[in-house]
Amino acid sequence: MHALRHLYASVLLDAGESIKALSQYLGHTDPGFTLRVYTHLLPSSHARTRKAVDDFFDDTLGDPASDDQAA
């Protein structure tokens, strides 16, 4: 049963679910406890940060290669 709870938590965290919601789903009274137990399963913020900045500049500046082809 423990392995299934761990799998459930890891799937939800990978999908972006919040610690607070996961804490409620698992029946924990303290989200801090959930964070301490499952923090190693949280996706790296480094990859999300790079993607967010890259997406911003792609949307803002456009793709220079496609501008050259349109001209």
All heavy atoms as a GROMACS GRO file, in nm:
protein
  550
    1MET      N    1   0.082  -0.120   0.000
    1MET     CA    2   0.000   0.000   0.000
    1MET      C    3   0.087   0.127   0.000
    1MET      O    4   0.054   0.224  -0.066
    1MET     CB    5  -0.092  -0.003   0.122
    1MET     CG    6  -0.196   0.104   0.117
    1MET     SD    7  -0.290   0.098  -0.035
    1MET     CE    8  -0.452   0.097   0.024
    2HIS      N    9   0.198   0.122   0.074
    2HIS     CA   10   0.287   0.238   0.080
    2HIS      C   11   0.341   0.271  -0.060
    2HIS      O   12   0.347   0.389  -0.099
    2HIS     CB   13   0.403   0.211   0.176
    2HIS     CG   14   0.507   0.318   0.175
    2HIS    ND1   15   0.490   0.440   0.239
    2HIS    CD2   16   0.628   0.326   0.114
    2HIS    CE1   17   0.595   0.515   0.219
    2HIS    NE2   18   0.681   0.448   0.144
    3ALA      N   19   0.377   0.170  -0.136
    3ALA     CA   20   0.431   0.193  -0.270
    3ALA      C   21   0.326   0.257  -0.361
    3ALA      O   22   0.360   0.343  -0.443
    3ALA     CB   23   0.481   0.061  -0.330
    4LEU      N   24   0.201   0.219  -0.346
    4LEU     CA   25   0.095   0.279  -0.428
    4LEU      C   26   0.074   0.426  -0.392
    4LEU      O   27   0.052   0.509  -0.480
    4LEU     CB   28  -0.036   0.201  -0.413
    4LEU     CG   29  -0.036   0.063  -0.478
    4LEU    CD1   30  -0.169  -0.009  -0.446
    4LEU    CD2   31  -0.017   0.072  -0.627
    5ARG      N   32   0.080   0.459  -0.263
    5ARG     CA   33   0.067   0.599  -0.221
    5ARG      C   34   0.183   0.681  -0.277
    5ARG      O   35   0.164   0.793  -0.323
    5ARG     CB   36   0.064   0.610  -0.068
    5ARG     CG   37  -0.066   0.570  -0.004
    5ARG     CD   38  -0.059   0.576   0.148
    5ARG     NE   39  -0.030   0.706   0.202
    5ARG     CZ   40  -0.120   0.800   0.230
    5ARG    NH1   41  -0.248   0.777   0.206
    5ARG    NH2   42  -0.083   0.915   0.282
    6HIS      N   43   0.301   0.624  -0.273
    6HIS     CA   44   0.419   0.692  -0.324
    6HIS      C   45   0.407   0.713  -0.475
    6HIS      O   46   0.439   0.821  -0.527
    6HIS     CB   47   0.544   0.611  -0.289
    6HIS     CG   48   0.670   0.690  -0.292
    6HIS    ND1   49   0.701   0.785  -0.198
    6HIS    CD2   50   0.773   0.687  -0.378
    6HIS    CE1   51   0.818   0.837  -0.226
    6HIS    NE2   52   0.864   0.781  -0.336
    7LEU      N   53   0.360   0.613  -0.545
    7LEU     CA   54   0.338   0.626  -0.690
    7LEU      C   55   0.235   0.733  -0.719
    7LEU      O   56   0.255   0.819  -0.806
    7LEU     CB   57   0.293   0.492  -0.749
    7LEU     CG   58   0.253   0.496  -0.896
    7LEU    CD1   59   0.373   0.530  -0.984
    7LEU    CD2   60   0.191   0.364  -0.938
    8TYR      N   61   0.125   0.732  -0.645
    8TYR     CA   62   0.018   0.831  -0.661
    8TYR      C   63   0.075   0.972  -0.643
    8TYR      O   64   0.053   1.061  -0.725
    8TYR     CB   65  -0.091   0.802  -0.558
    8TYR     CG   66  -0.206   0.898  -0.556
    8TYR    CD1   67  -0.302   0.900  -0.656
    8TYR    CD2   68  -0.221   0.988  -0.450
    8TYR    CE1   69  -0.409   0.987  -0.652
    8TYR    CE2   70  -0.327   1.075  -0.444
    8TYR     CZ   71  -0.421   1.075  -0.546
    8TYR     OH   72  -0.527   1.162  -0.542
    9ALA      N   73   0.152   0.990  -0.535
    9ALA     CA   74   0.210   1.121  -0.507
    9ALA      C   75   0.307   1.162  -0.618
    9ALA      O   76   0.304   1.277  -0.663
    9ALA     CB   77   0.283   1.118  -0.373
   10SER      N   78   0.390   1.071  -0.664
   10SER     CA   79   0.489   1.106  -0.765
   10SER      C   80   0.422   1.141  -0.898
   10SER      O   81   0.465   1.235  -0.966
   10SER     CB   82   0.590   0.994  -0.784
   10SER     OG   83   0.531   0.879  -0.835
   11VAL      N   84   0.316   1.071  -0.934
   11VAL     CA   85   0.245   1.101  -1.059
   11VAL      C   86   0.181   1.239  -1.051
   11VAL      O   87   0.190   1.319  -1.146
   11VAL     CB   88   0.139   0.992  -1.090
   11VAL    CG1   89   0.045   1.035  -1.200
   11VAL    CG2   90   0.207   0.861  -1.125
   12LEU      N   91   0.118   1.270  -0.938
   12LEU     CA   92   0.053   1.401  -0.925
   12LEU      C   93   0.155   1.515  -0.922
   12LEU      O   94   0.133   1.619  -0.985
   12LEU     CB   95  -0.033   1.404  -0.798
   12LEU     CG   96  -0.158   1.316  -0.802
   12LEU    CD1   97  -0.238   1.332  -0.673
   12LEU    CD2   98  -0.245   1.349  -0.922
   13LEU      N   99   0.265   1.496  -0.852
   13LEU     CA  100   0.367   1.601  -0.848
   13LEU      C  101   0.429   1.622  -0.985
   13LEU      O  102   0.453   1.736  -1.026
   13LEU     CB  103   0.474   1.567  -0.745
   13LEU     CG  104   0.430   1.578  -0.599
   13LEU    CD1  105   0.539   1.526  -0.507
   13LEU    CD2  106   0.392   1.720  -0.564
   14ASP      N  107   0.453   1.515  -1.057
   14ASP     CA  108   0.508   1.527  -1.192
   14ASP      C  109   0.413   1.601  -1.285
   14ASP      O  110   0.456   1.672  -1.375
   14ASP     CB  111   0.541   1.388  -1.248
   14ASP     CG  112   0.617   1.397  -1.378
   14ASP    OD1  113   0.722   1.465  -1.381
   14ASP    OD2  114   0.572   1.337  -1.478
   15ALA      N  115   0.283   1.586  -1.259
   15ALA     CA  116   0.182   1.654  -1.341
   15ALA      C  117   0.161   1.799  -1.299
   15ALA      O  118   0.084   1.871  -1.361
   15ALA     CB  119   0.050   1.578  -1.333
   16GLY      N  120   0.230   1.841  -1.191
   16GLY     CA  121   0.221   1.981  -1.150
   16GLY      C  122   0.125   2.009  -1.036
   16GLY      O  123   0.098   2.125  -1.006
   17GLU      N  124   0.073   1.906  -0.973
   17GLU     CA  125  -0.018   1.927  -0.860
   17GLU      C  126   0.055   1.995  -0.747
   17GLU      O  127   0.175   1.975  -0.728
   17GLU     CB  128  -0.076   1.794  -0.813
   17GLU     CG  129  -0.187   1.807  -0.710
   17GLU     CD  130  -0.303   1.890  -0.759
   17GLU    OE1  131  -0.390   1.836  -0.828
   17GLU    OE2  132  -0.306   2.012  -0.729
   18SER      N  133  -0.015   2.078  -0.670
   18SER     CA  134   0.048   2.150  -0.560
   18SER      C  135   0.065   2.060  -0.438
   18SER      O  136  -0.007   1.961  -0.421
   18SER     CB  137  -0.037   2.271  -0.520
   18SER     OG  138  -0.156   2.228  -0.455
   19ILE      N  139   0.161   2.095  -0.355
   19ILE     CA  140   0.184   2.022  -0.231
   19ILE      C  141   0.060   2.029  -0.142
   19ILE      O  142   0.022   1.932  -0.078
   19ILE     CB  143   0.308   2.077  -0.157
   19ILE    CG1  144   0.435   2.037  -0.231
   19ILE    CG2  145   0.313   2.030  -0.013
   19ILE    CD1  146   0.468   1.889  -0.223
   20LYS      N  147  -0.003   2.145  -0.137
   20LYS     CA  148  -0.121   2.162  -0.052
   20LYS      C  149  -0.233   2.066  -0.094
   20LYS      O  150  -0.293   1.999  -0.011
   20LYS     CB  151  -0.171   2.306  -0.057
   20LYS     CG  152  -0.287   2.332   0.036
   20LYS     CD  153  -0.327   2.476   0.038
   20LYS     CE  154  -0.444   2.493   0.134
   20LYS     NZ  155  -0.493   2.629   0.137
   21ALA      N  156  -0.260   2.059  -0.224
   21ALA     CA  157  -0.364   1.969  -0.272
   21ALA      C  158  -0.324   1.824  -0.246
   21ALA      O  159  -0.406   1.744  -0.200
   21ALA     CB  160  -0.389   1.992  -0.420
   22LEU      N  161  -0.200   1.789  -0.275
   22LEU     CA  162  -0.153   1.653  -0.253
   22LEU      C  163  -0.166   1.615  -0.106
   22LEU      O  164  -0.209   1.504  -0.073
   22LEU     CB  165  -0.008   1.636  -0.299
   22LEU     CG  166   0.050   1.496  -0.281
   22LEU    CD1  167  -0.027   1.393  -0.362
   22LEU    CD2  168   0.197   1.496  -0.318
   23SER      N  169  -0.134   1.709  -0.018
   23SER     CA  170  -0.146   1.685   0.125
   23SER      C  171  -0.290   1.648   0.162
   23SER      O  172  -0.314   1.554   0.238
   23SER     CB  173  -0.102   1.809   0.201
   23SER     OG  174  -0.115   1.791   0.339
   24GLN      N  175  -0.384   1.721   0.106
   24GLN     CA  176  -0.526   1.692   0.132
   24GLN      C  177  -0.564   1.555   0.076
   24GLN      O  178  -0.633   1.477   0.143
   24GLN     CB  179  -0.614   1.799   0.071
   24GLN     CG  180  -0.600   1.933   0.140
   24GLN     CD  181  -0.677   2.043   0.068
   24GLN    OE1  182  -0.715   2.030  -0.048
   24GLN    NE2  183  -0.696   2.154   0.138
   25TYR      N  184  -0.521   1.525  -0.045
   25TYR     CA  185  -0.554   1.396  -0.108
   25TYR      C  186  -0.500   1.278  -0.028
   25TYR      O  187  -0.564   1.174  -0.020
   25TYR     CB  188  -0.500   1.388  -0.251
   25TYR     CG  189  -0.548   1.496  -0.345
   25TYR    CD1  190  -0.472   1.533  -0.454
   25TYR    CD2  191  -0.668   1.564  -0.324
   25TYR    CE1  192  -0.513   1.631  -0.542
   25TYR    CE2  193  -0.710   1.663  -0.410
   25TYR     CZ  194  -0.633   1.696  -0.518
   25TYR     OH  195  -0.673   1.794  -0.604
   26LEU      N  196  -0.381   1.297   0.030
   26LEU     CA  197  -0.319   1.188   0.106
   26LEU      C  198  -0.367   1.182   0.251
   26LEU      O  199  -0.332   1.090   0.324
   26LEU     CB  200  -0.166   1.202   0.103
   26LEU     CG  201  -0.100   1.184  -0.033
   26LEU    CD1  202   0.048   1.214  -0.025
   26LEU    CD2  203  -0.124   1.044  -0.087
   27GLY      N  204  -0.445   1.282   0.292
   27GLY     CA  205  -0.497   1.283   0.428
   27GLY      C  206  -0.400   1.337   0.531
   27GLY      O  207  -0.418   1.314   0.650
   28HIS      N  208  -0.299   1.410   0.487
   28HIS     CA  209  -0.204   1.471   0.580
   28HIS      C  210  -0.264   1.600   0.635
   28HIS      O  211  -0.323   1.676   0.561
   28HIS     CB  212  -0.071   1.503   0.511
   28HIS     CG  213   0.000   1.383   0.458
   28HIS    ND1  214   0.095   1.392   0.360
   28HIS    CD2  215  -0.008   1.251   0.489
   28HIS    CE1  216   0.143   1.271   0.333
   28HIS    NE2  217   0.080   1.184   0.409
   29THR      N  218  -0.247   1.624   0.764
   29THR     CA  219  -0.300   1.746   0.823
   29THR      C  220  -0.207   1.864   0.802
   29THR      O  221  -0.249   1.979   0.813
   29THR     CB  222  -0.325   1.728   0.974
   29THR    OG1  223  -0.202   1.687   1.035
   29THR    CG2  224  -0.433   1.623   0.999
   30ASP      N  225  -0.080   1.838   0.771
   30ASP     CA  226   0.020   1.943   0.756
   30ASP      C  227   0.087   1.933   0.619
   30ASP      O  228   0.159   1.836   0.593
   30ASP     CB  229   0.123   1.930   0.868
   30ASP     CG  230   0.236   2.030   0.857
   30ASP    OD1  231   0.220   2.134   0.788
   30ASP    OD2  232   0.341   2.006   0.919
   31PRO      N  233   0.065   2.032   0.530
   31PRO     CA  234   0.134   2.028   0.401
   31PRO      C  235   0.286   2.027   0.415
   31PRO      O  236   0.356   1.976   0.328
   31PRO     CB  237   0.087   2.156   0.330
   31PRO     CG  238  -0.040   2.192   0.398
   31PRO     CD  239  -0.028   2.145   0.539
   32GLY      N  240   0.338   2.080   0.525
   32GLY     CA  241   0.482   2.078   0.549
   32GLY      C  242   0.534   1.935   0.561
   32GLY      O  243   0.643   1.902   0.514
   33PHE      N  244   0.454   1.848   0.622
   33PHE     CA  245   0.491   1.708   0.632
   33PHE      C  246   0.498   1.646   0.493
   33PHE      O  247   0.593   1.576   0.459
   33PHE     CB  248   0.391   1.631   0.719
   33PHE     CG  249   0.414   1.484   0.720
   33PHE    CD1  250   0.514   1.427   0.797
   33PHE    CD2  251   0.336   1.399   0.641
   33PHE    CE1  252   0.537   1.291   0.796
   33PHE    CE2  253   0.358   1.263   0.638
   33PHE     CZ  254   0.459   1.209   0.717
   34THR      N  255   0.397   1.673   0.412
   34THR     CA  256   0.394   1.620   0.275
   34THR      C  257   0.516   1.669   0.197
   34THR      O  258   0.580   1.591   0.127
   34THR     CB  259   0.265   1.665   0.204
   34THR    OG1  260   0.153   1.632   0.285
   34THR    CG2  261   0.251   1.599   0.068
   35LEU      N  262   0.549   1.795   0.213
   35LEU     CA  263   0.665   1.851   0.143
   35LEU      C  264   0.794   1.782   0.188
   35LEU      O  265   0.878   1.747   0.105
   35LEU     CB  266   0.675   2.001   0.168
   35LEU     CG  267   0.789   2.074   0.099
   35LEU    CD1  268   0.780   2.059  -0.052
   35LEU    CD2  269   0.787   2.220   0.137
   36ARG      N  270   0.808   1.760   0.318
   36ARG     CA  271   0.930   1.694   0.368
   36ARG      C  272   0.941   1.551   0.316
   36ARG      O  273   1.049   1.504   0.284
   36ARG     CB  274   0.932   1.696   0.520
   36ARG     CG  275   0.962   1.833   0.578
   36ARG     CD  276   0.982   1.829   0.728
   36ARG     NE  277   0.867   1.781   0.802
   36ARG     CZ  278   0.763   1.855   0.839
   36ARG    NH1  279   0.758   1.982   0.806
   36ARG    NH2  280   0.663   1.802   0.908
   37VAL      N  281   0.828   1.481   0.306
   37VAL     CA  282   0.830   1.341   0.264
   37VAL      C  283   0.852   1.328   0.113
   37VAL      O  284   0.926   1.242   0.067
   37VAL     CB  285   0.699   1.270   0.304
   37VAL    CG1  286   0.691   1.131   0.243
   37VAL    CG2  287   0.688   1.262   0.456
   38TYR      N  288   0.789   1.416   0.036
   38TYR     CA  289   0.788   1.400  -0.110
   38TYR      C  290   0.869   1.505  -0.185
   38TYR      O  291   0.863   1.510  -0.308
   38TYR     CB  292   0.644   1.401  -0.160
   38TYR     CG  293   0.566   1.282  -0.111
   38TYR    CD1  294   0.474   1.295  -0.008
   38TYR    CD2  295   0.586   1.156  -0.167
   38TYR    CE1  296   0.403   1.185   0.038
   38TYR    CE2  297   0.517   1.046  -0.121
   38TYR     CZ  298   0.426   1.061  -0.018
   38TYR     OH  299   0.357   0.952   0.027
   39THR      N  300   0.948   1.587  -0.116
   39THR     CA  301   1.021   1.694  -0.183
   39THR      C  302   1.116   1.641  -0.291
   39THR      O  303   1.137   1.706  -0.393
   39THR     CB  304   1.096   1.782  -0.082
   39THR    OG1  305   1.141   1.898  -0.148
   39THR    CG2  306   1.214   1.708  -0.020
   40HIS      N  307   1.169   1.522  -0.272
   40HIS     CA  308   1.262   1.467  -0.371
   40HIS      C  309   1.193   1.432  -0.502
   40HIS      O  310   1.258   1.410  -0.603
   40HIS     CB  311   1.332   1.343  -0.314
   40HIS     CG  312   1.241   1.228  -0.290
   40HIS    ND1  313   1.156   1.222  -0.181
   40HIS    CD2  314   1.221   1.114  -0.359
   40HIS    CE1  315   1.088   1.109  -0.186
   40HIS    NE2  316   1.125   1.043  -0.292
   41LEU      N  317   1.060   1.429  -0.502
   41LEU     CA  318   0.986   1.397  -0.623
   41LEU      C  319   0.946   1.521  -0.704
   41LEU      O  320   0.896   1.507  -0.815
   41LEU     CB  321   0.858   1.319  -0.588
   41LEU     CG  322   0.880   1.183  -0.523
   41LEU    CD1  323   0.746   1.123  -0.482
   41LEU    CD2  324   0.954   1.090  -0.616
   42LEU      N  325   0.966   1.639  -0.646
   42LEU     CA  326   0.926   1.760  -0.716
   42LEU      C  327   1.014   1.779  -0.839
   42LEU      O  328   1.135   1.761  -0.832
   42LEU     CB  329   0.939   1.881  -0.625
   42LEU     CG  330   0.837   1.888  -0.512
   42LEU    CD1  331   0.873   2.002  -0.417
   42LEU    CD2  332   0.699   1.908  -0.567
   43PRO      N  333   0.951   1.814  -0.951
   43PRO     CA  334   1.031   1.838  -1.072
   43PRO      C  335   1.127   1.954  -1.049
   43PRO      O  336   1.099   2.046  -0.973
   43PRO     CB  337   0.926   1.875  -1.178
   43PRO     CG  338   0.794   1.846  -1.120
   43PRO     CD  339   0.810   1.834  -0.971
   44SER      N  340   1.238   1.949  -1.116
   44SER     CA  341   1.338   2.054  -1.103
   44SER      C  342   1.283   2.186  -1.154
   44SER      O  343   1.225   2.193  -1.263
   44SER     CB  344   1.462   2.017  -1.185
   44SER     OG  345   1.547   2.127  -1.196
   45SER      N  346   1.303   2.289  -1.077
   45SER     CA  347   1.257   2.421  -1.122
   45SER      C  348   1.350   2.479  -1.227
   45SER      O  349   1.312   2.569  -1.299
   45SER     CB  350   1.244   2.516  -1.003
   45SER     OG  351   1.371   2.541  -0.947
   46HIS      N  352   1.473   2.428  -1.235
   46HIS     CA  353   1.569   2.481  -1.333
   46HIS      C  354   1.516   2.463  -1.476
   46HIS      O  355   1.520   2.556  -1.556
   46HIS     CB  356   1.704   2.413  -1.319
   46HIS     CG  357   1.768   2.436  -1.186
   46HIS    ND1  358   1.814   2.558  -1.145
   46HIS    CD2  359   1.791   2.351  -1.084
   46HIS    CE1  360   1.863   2.548  -1.023
   46HIS    NE2  361   1.851   2.423  -0.984
   47ALA      N  362   1.466   2.345  -1.505
   47ALA     CA  363   1.416   2.319  -1.641
   47ALA      C  364   1.292   2.404  -1.669
   47ALA      O  365   1.278   2.459  -1.779
   47ALA     CB  366   1.383   2.171  -1.658
   48ARG      N  367   1.203   2.417  -1.571
   48ARG     CA  368   1.082   2.499  -1.590
   48ARG      C  369   1.119   2.645  -1.610
   48ARG      O  370   1.059   2.714  -1.693
   48ARG     CB  371   0.988   2.484  -1.471
   48ARG     CG  372   0.911   2.356  -1.467
   48ARG     CD  373   0.797   2.360  -1.366
   48ARG     NE  374   0.833   2.420  -1.239
   48ARG     CZ  375   0.878   2.351  -1.133
   48ARG    NH1  376   0.894   2.222  -1.140
   48ARG    NH2  377   0.906   2.414  -1.021
   49THR      N  378   1.217   2.693  -1.535
   49THR     CA  379   1.260   2.832  -1.546
   49THR      C  380   1.318   2.860  -1.684
   49THR      O  381   1.283   2.959  -1.749
   49THR     CB  382   1.364   2.864  -1.437
   49THR    OG1  383   1.303   2.842  -1.310
   49THR    CG2  384   1.413   3.007  -1.447
   50ARG      N  385   1.408   2.773  -1.728
   50ARG     CA  386   1.467   2.792  -1.862
   50ARG      C  387   1.358   2.790  -1.969
   50ARG      O  388   1.360   2.872  -2.061
   50ARG     CB  389   1.570   2.682  -1.890
   50ARG     CG  390   1.704   2.708  -1.825
   50ARG     CD  391   1.811   2.615  -1.879
   50ARG     NE  392   1.775   2.474  -1.866
   50ARG     CZ  393   1.800   2.399  -1.759
   50ARG    NH1  394   1.860   2.451  -1.656
   50ARG    NH2  395   1.768   2.272  -1.757
   51LYS      N  396   1.265   2.698  -1.959
   51LYS     CA  397   1.158   2.687  -2.059
   51LYS      C  398   1.071   2.812  -2.058
   51LYS      O  399   1.035   2.864  -2.164
   51LYS     CB  400   1.073   2.564  -2.035
   51LYS     CG  401   0.965   2.546  -2.141
   51LYS     CD  402   0.887   2.420  -2.120
   51LYS     CE  403   0.777   2.396  -2.219
   51LYS     NZ  404   0.727   2.505  -2.298
   52ALA      N  405   1.038   2.862  -1.940
   52ALA     CA  406   0.955   2.982  -1.931
   52ALA      C  407   1.023   3.102  -1.997
   52ALA      O  408   0.959   3.177  -2.073
   52ALA     CB  409   0.922   3.013  -1.786
   53VAL      N  410   1.152   3.120  -1.971
   53VAL     CA  411   1.224   3.232  -2.030
   53VAL      C  412   1.238   3.212  -2.181
   53VAL      O  413   1.217   3.306  -2.260
   53VAL     CB  414   1.362   3.250  -1.962
   53VAL    CG1  415   1.446   3.353  -2.036
   53VAL    CG2  416   1.343   3.290  -1.817
   54ASP      N  417   1.273   3.092  -2.224
   54ASP     CA  418   1.284   3.064  -2.367
   54ASP      C  419   1.151   3.088  -2.438
   54ASP      O  420   1.148   3.150  -2.545
   54ASP     CB  421   1.329   2.920  -2.392
   54ASP     CG  422   1.475   2.897  -2.359
   54ASP    OD1  423   1.550   2.996  -2.342
   54ASP    OD2  424   1.515   2.779  -2.348
   55ASP      N  425   1.042   3.040  -2.380
   55ASP     CA  426   0.910   3.060  -2.441
   55ASP      C  427   0.875   3.208  -2.451
   55ASP      O  428   0.819   3.253  -2.550
   55ASP     CB  429   0.802   2.986  -2.362
   55ASP     CG  430   0.810   2.835  -2.377
   55ASP    OD1  431   0.887   2.786  -2.464
   55ASP    OD2  432   0.740   2.765  -2.300
   56PHE      N  433   0.908   3.285  -2.346
   56PHE     CA  434   0.881   3.428  -2.348
   56PHE      C  435   0.951   3.494  -2.465
   56PHE      O  436   0.892   3.570  -2.541
   56PHE     CB  437   0.924   3.492  -2.216
   56PHE     CG  438   0.920   3.642  -2.220
   56PHE    CD1  439   0.799   3.709  -2.206
   56PHE    CD2  440   1.034   3.716  -2.241
   56PHE    CE1  441   0.794   3.847  -2.211
   56PHE    CE2  442   1.031   3.855  -2.247
   56PHE     CZ  443   0.911   3.920  -2.232
   57PHE      N  444   1.081   3.466  -2.479
   57PHE     CA  445   1.156   3.530  -2.586
   57PHE      C  446   1.115   3.479  -2.722
   57PHE      O  447   1.114   3.556  -2.819
   57PHE     CB  448   1.306   3.516  -2.563
   57PHE     CG  449   1.357   3.611  -2.459
   57PHE    CD1  450   1.402   3.563  -2.337
   57PHE    CD2  451   1.359   3.748  -2.481
   57PHE    CE1  452   1.448   3.651  -2.239
   57PHE    CE2  453   1.404   3.837  -2.384
   57PHE     CZ  454   1.448   3.788  -2.263
   58ASP      N  455   1.078   3.353  -2.734
   58ASP     CA  456   1.029   3.302  -2.861
   58ASP      C  457   0.900   3.373  -2.901
   58ASP      O  458   0.882   3.411  -3.017
   58ASP     CB  459   1.004   3.152  -2.854
   58ASP     CG  460   1.133   3.071  -2.858
   58ASP    OD1  461   1.239   3.128  -2.891
   58ASP    OD2  462   1.126   2.950  -2.826
   59ASP      N  463   0.811   3.393  -2.804
   59ASP     CA  464   0.684   3.460  -2.833
   59ASP      C  465   0.704   3.609  -2.860
   59ASP      O  466   0.638   3.668  -2.944
   59ASP     CB  467   0.586   3.443  -2.717
   59ASP     CG  468   0.537   3.300  -2.703
   59ASP    OD1  469   0.554   3.222  -2.799
   59ASP    OD2  470   0.482   3.266  -2.597
   60THR      N  471   0.796   3.671  -2.786
   60THR     CA  472   0.818   3.815  -2.797
   60THR      C  473   0.896   3.851  -2.923
   60THR      O  474   0.860   3.944  -2.994
   60THR     CB  475   0.895   3.867  -2.673
   60THR    OG1  476   0.821   3.833  -2.556
   60THR    CG2  477   0.914   4.016  -2.679
   61LEU      N  478   1.001   3.777  -2.948
   61LEU     CA  479   1.089   3.812  -3.060
   61LEU      C  480   1.054   3.739  -3.188
   61LEU      O  481   1.097   3.778  -3.295
   61LEU     CB  482   1.235   3.782  -3.021
   61LEU     CG  483   1.287   3.854  -2.897
   61LEU    CD1  484   1.428   3.809  -2.866
   61LEU    CD2  485   1.281   4.004  -2.916
   62GLY      N  486   0.982   3.631  -3.175
   62GLY     CA  487   0.950   3.552  -3.294
   62GLY      C  488   1.070   3.469  -3.336
   62GLY      O  489   1.176   3.475  -3.276
   63ASP      N  490   1.053   3.392  -3.437
   63ASP     CA  491   1.160   3.305  -3.488
   63ASP      C  492   1.226   3.377  -3.605
   63ASP      O  493   1.166   3.394  -3.711
   63ASP     CB  494   1.099   3.173  -3.535
   63ASP     CG  495   1.204   3.074  -3.585
   63ASP    OD1  496   1.325   3.104  -3.573
   63ASP    OD2  497   1.165   2.968  -3.636
   64PRO      N  498   1.352   3.422  -3.587
   64PRO     CA  499   1.420   3.496  -3.694
   64PRO      C  500   1.431   3.417  -3.824
   64PRO      O  501   1.425   3.474  -3.931
   64PRO     CB  502   1.559   3.524  -3.638
   64PRO     CG  503   1.554   3.495  -3.493
   64PRO     CD  504   1.434   3.408  -3.470
   65ALA      N  505   1.442   3.288  -3.815
   65ALA     CA  506   1.453   3.205  -3.936
   65ALA      C  507   1.326   3.214  -4.019
   65ALA      O  508   1.329   3.223  -4.140
   65ALA     CB  509   1.484   3.061  -3.899
   66SER      N  510   1.211   3.216  -3.953
   66SER     CA  511   1.085   3.223  -4.027
   66SER      C  512   1.065   3.363  -4.086
   66SER      O  513   1.004   3.378  -4.190
   66SER     CB  514   0.966   3.186  -3.938
   66SER     OG  515   0.951   3.280  -3.834
   67ASP      N  516   1.121   3.469  -4.022
   67ASP     CA  517   1.112   3.604  -4.077
   67ASP      C  518   1.193   3.616  -4.204
   67ASP      O  519   1.153   3.682  -4.299
   67ASP     CB  520   1.163   3.707  -3.975
   67ASP     CG  521   1.070   3.721  -3.855
   67ASP    OD1  522   0.954   3.676  -3.865
   67ASP    OD2  523   1.114   3.775  -3.752
   68ASP      N  524   1.309   3.550  -4.210
   68ASP     CA  525   1.392   3.554  -4.330
   68ASP      C  526   1.323   3.486  -4.447
   68ASP      O  527   1.332   3.534  -4.560
   68ASP     CB  528   1.527   3.484  -4.304
   68ASP     CG  529   1.614   3.563  -4.206
   68ASP    OD1  530   1.587   3.684  -4.187
   68ASP    OD2  531   1.709   3.504  -4.150
   69GLN      N  532   1.253   3.379  -4.420
   69GLN     CA  533   1.187   3.305  -4.527
   69GLN      C  534   1.066   3.382  -4.579
   69GLN      O  535   1.030   3.373  -4.695
   69GLN     CB  536   1.143   3.168  -4.477
   69GLN     CG  537   1.261   3.078  -4.447
   69GLN     CD  538   1.217   2.947  -4.380
   69GLN    OE1  539   1.100   2.927  -4.351
   69GLN    NE2  540   1.313   2.860  -4.354
   70ALA      N  541   1.001   3.460  -4.493
   70ALA     CA  542   0.882   3.534  -4.534
   70ALA      C  543   0.917   3.653  -4.622
   70ALA      O  544   0.838   3.700  -4.701
   70ALA     CB  545   0.805   3.583  -4.410
   71ALA      N  546   1.039   3.703  -4.613
   71ALA     CA  547   1.080   3.823  -4.687
   71ALA      C  548   1.120   3.793  -4.827
   71ALA      O  549   1.110   3.723  -4.904
   71ALA     CB  550   1.198   3.888  -4.619
   0.00000   0.00000   0.00000
